[in-house]
Amino acid sequence: MNSKVVICGAGFLGKHIALALTSRSILSSSVIHQVQLASRNPERLHTLLKSTNSGILPPTSIDIIDKSTLSSAFYGASLVVSLVGIMHGSPADFDQIQWKGAENVAKAARDAGARLVHVSAIGADKDSPIPYNRTKALGEEAVREVFKGKTEKDLVVLRPSIVFGPEDDFFNSQQPKVNCPKGSSSAVSYDLTSARYNPNDCSGTAFRAATLDHCGFPPVSSRFSKLSKFLPFLPVFGGGTSRFQPVYVGDIARAVEIIARNDPAINAMVGGKIIECGGPDVLTYKEIMQLVLKHNRRRRPVVSLPFWMGNMQGAVMEQLPVNLFTVTRSQVQQLNSDNIVNNSASENSMGTEYFPFDALVEKYSISGTKSLASVHDVLPVYLT
Ligand SMILES: NC(=O)c1ccc[n+]([C@@H]2O[C@H](COP(=O)([O-])OP(=O)(O)OC[C@H]3O[C@@H](n4cnc5c(N)ncnc54)[C@H](OP(=O)(O)O)[C@@H]3O)[C@@H](O)[C@H]2O)c1
């Protein structure tokens, strides 16, 4: 069976989801995914993936704000993965992208007869003063409304905590550290059995089918690891006591691949539900900073600054172009609350049921290591 999957948002998650979908198609005789990358400028990622990956279709340029760009891109799709989100911008930008734009994507997906995986975030809350959290909730609500009724089960909402992996924008500072044998063109392989990065496996096994060559990929934007290069200390606000549950990008990709199989039993379990995605470790903001320093081997004190200082920094930085030191007042506020999976509730305030992320990934992953990846195991592989 052939299936066209449109990945809307060709960024960090989009790349790993594309890899997982096309890798699976090589191993599975029942579903062959053809993946179409769609964003305003999807060519760069397309160029990177197409050389090693036969399941990648020509990319399509879309702008989710402009509905008219979506229908032709979604034509013939069986699944749309809605990933477009922003971290910076005015409240109006957040409304346009994460609320109205998400709704446009959902409508176009439904009209094309496709199922939808909509990626929101833990912390989505309609009453939040933080534009990111507020519009993530409004986006979810709008998307749910679009799929209400007969197509209700065709929608799955994923809500990740912070996502880690090579090229993430949180921990990372550079390209993945790799150690390829001489003559190998591949730098990092996607290990399908564990869906983890295996930087030293360049041996050409079946699992190398989805190998991705990072050579020539320019260094990506950085966060805390890079900050620690330039600052004499790493700052946390308000003691850094809020908790996070970092989730590995490969595990999110695994979940999407499982949903994309369109298996009736899996659809019945997760259709219409919210899946909050967190990894096996819960760490405070301060512990995360300490982990970064441990793995990039820099000695820096972690210094707690009061929230008002963060807000002052935010007020200034918001006026400047985005740079390494950019932090917005909203982000400072976000750092003041926990960002972990809600294990206690069976449904959220809107009455939507939750489905556990670990149960989905650990039960339905293809053979090999099935447990969720720990930040303690993966971070040393790529952090510099
Ligand atoms: N990364 C995390 O830690 C994390 C945590 C929780 C939730 N999430 C959510 O997961 C989703 C994916 O995150 P990510 O880290 O993969 O983000 P990302 O790397 O920034 O990718 C987002 C992509 O959206 C595209 N885009 C932006 N505006 C667009 C528009 N108007 N129309 C079409 N495409 C547009 C951008 O590509 P172009 O510039 O080519 O358009 C970009 O590649 C987001 O919704 C995010 O909120 C992420």
The ligand as an SDF file (V2000), in Angstrom:
LIG
                    3D

 48 52  0  0  0  0  0  0  0  0999 V2000
   11.4960   21.6880   19.3860 N   0  0  0  0  0  0  0  0  0  0  0  0
   10.9160   21.5940   20.5650 C   0  0  0  0  0  0  0  0  0  0  0  0
   11.5740   21.4900   21.6250 O   0  0  0  0  0  0  0  0  0  0  0  0
    9.4070   21.5880   20.6490 C   0  0  0  0  0  0  0  0  0  0  0  0
    8.7890   21.3670   21.9030 C   0  0  0  0  0  0  0  0  0  0  0  0
    7.3900   21.3450   21.9820 C   0  0  0  0  0  0  0  0  0  0  0  0
    6.6300   21.5780   20.8430 C   0  0  0  0  0  0  0  0  0  0  0  0
    7.2580   21.8250   19.6520 N   0  0  0  0  0  0  0  0  0  0  0  0
    6.4320   22.0970   18.4900 C   0  0  0  0  0  0  0  0  0  0  0  0
    6.7810   21.2130   17.4430 O   0  0  0  0  0  0  0  0  0  0  0  0
    6.6280   21.8510   16.1740 C   0  0  0  0  0  0  0  0  0  0  0  0
    7.8990   21.6690   15.3540 C   0  0  0  0  0  0  0  0  0  0  0  0
    8.9820   22.2170   16.0800 O   0  0  0  0  0  0  0  0  0  0  0  0
   10.4470   22.3250   15.4340 P   0  0  0  0  0  0  0  0  0  0  0  0
   11.3890   22.4190   16.5640 O   0  0  0  0  0  0  0  0  0  0  0  0
   10.6140   21.2680   14.4040 O   0  0  0  0  0  0  0  0  0  0  0  0
   10.3360   23.7470   14.7340 O   0  0  0  0  0  0  0  0  0  0  0  0
   11.2720   24.3750   13.5950 P   0  0  0  0  0  0  0  0  0  0  0  0
   12.5360   23.6220   13.4580 O   0  0  0  0  0  0  0  0  0  0  0  0
   11.3160   25.8360   13.8600 O   0  0  0  0  0  0  0  0  0  0  0  0
   10.4130   24.1170   12.2800 O   0  0  0  0  0  0  0  0  0  0  0  0
    9.2560   24.8410   11.9960 C   0  0  0  0  0  0  0  0  0  0  0  0
    9.1520   24.9740   10.5000 C   0  0  0  0  0  0  0  0  0  0  0  0
    7.9640   25.7190   10.1860 O   0  0  0  0  0  0  0  0  0  0  0  0
    8.1960   26.3790    8.9560 C   0  0  0  0  0  0  0  0  0  0  0  0
    7.3310   27.5560    8.8980 N   0  0  0  0  0  0  0  0  0  0  0  0
    7.3720   28.6660    9.6640 C   0  0  0  0  0  0  0  0  0  0  0  0
    6.3970   29.5160    9.3020 N   0  0  0  0  0  0  0  0  0  0  0  0
    5.7300   28.9270    8.2850 C   0  0  0  0  0  0  0  0  0  0  0  0
    4.6140   29.2800    7.4920 C   0  0  0  0  0  0  0  0  0  0  0  0
    3.9800   30.4540    7.6460 N   0  0  0  0  0  0  0  0  0  0  0  0
    4.1690   28.4170    6.5500 N   0  0  0  0  0  0  0  0  0  0  0  0
    4.8040   27.2370    6.3500 C   0  0  0  0  0  0  0  0  0  0  0  0
    5.8670   26.8340    7.0670 N   0  0  0  0  0  0  0  0  0  0  0  0
    6.3160   27.6730    8.0240 C   0  0  0  0  0  0  0  0  0  0  0  0
    9.6760   26.7730    8.9420 C   0  0  0  0  0  0  0  0  0  0  0  0
   10.2480   26.5150    7.6610 O   0  0  0  0  0  0  0  0  0  0  0  0
   10.2880   27.6730    6.5280 P   0  0  0  0  0  0  0  0  0  0  0  0
   11.0990   28.7900    7.0830 O   0  0  0  0  0  0  0  0  0  0  0  0
   10.9000   26.9760    5.3530 O   0  0  0  0  0  0  0  0  0  0  0  0
    8.8600   28.0460    6.2740 O   0  0  0  0  0  0  0  0  0  0  0  0
   10.2990   25.7390    9.9080 C   0  0  0  0  0  0  0  0  0  0  0  0
   11.0960   24.8090    9.2190 O   0  0  0  0  0  0  0  0  0  0  0  0
    6.2880   23.3150   16.4770 C   0  0  0  0  0  0  0  0  0  0  0  0
    4.9000   23.5020   16.3500 O   0  0  0  0  0  0  0  0  0  0  0  0
    6.7100   23.4890   17.9220 C   0  0  0  0  0  0  0  0  0  0  0  0
    5.9250   24.4660   18.5990 O   0  0  0  0  0  0  0  0  0  0  0  0
    8.6180   21.8340   19.5280 C   0  0  0  0  0  0  0  0  0  0  0  0
  1  2  1  0
  2  3  2  0
  2  4  1  0
  4  5  1  0
  4 48  2  0
  5  6  2  0
  6  7  1  0
  7  8  2  0
  8  9  1  0
  8 48  1  0
  9 10  1  0
  9 46  1  0
 10 11  1  0
 11 12  1  0
 11 44  1  0
 12 13  1  0
 13 14  1  0
 14 15  2  0
 14 16  1  0
 14 17  1  0
 17 18  1  0
 18 19  2  0
 18 20  1  0
 18 21  1  0
 21 22  1  0
 22 23  1  0
 23 24  1  0
 23 42  1  0
 24 25  1  0
 25 26  1  0
 25 36  1  0
 26 27  1  0
 26 35  1  0
 27 28  2  0
 28 29  1  0
 29 30  1  0
 29 35  2  0
 30 31  1  0
 30 32  2  0
 32 33  1  0
 33 34  2  0
 34 35  1  0
 36 37  1  0
 36 42  1  0
 37 38  1  0
 38 39  2  0
 38 40  1  0
 38 41  1  0
 42 43  1  0
 44 45  1  0
 44 46  1  0
 46 47  1  0
M  CHG  2   8   1  16  -1
M  END
$$$$
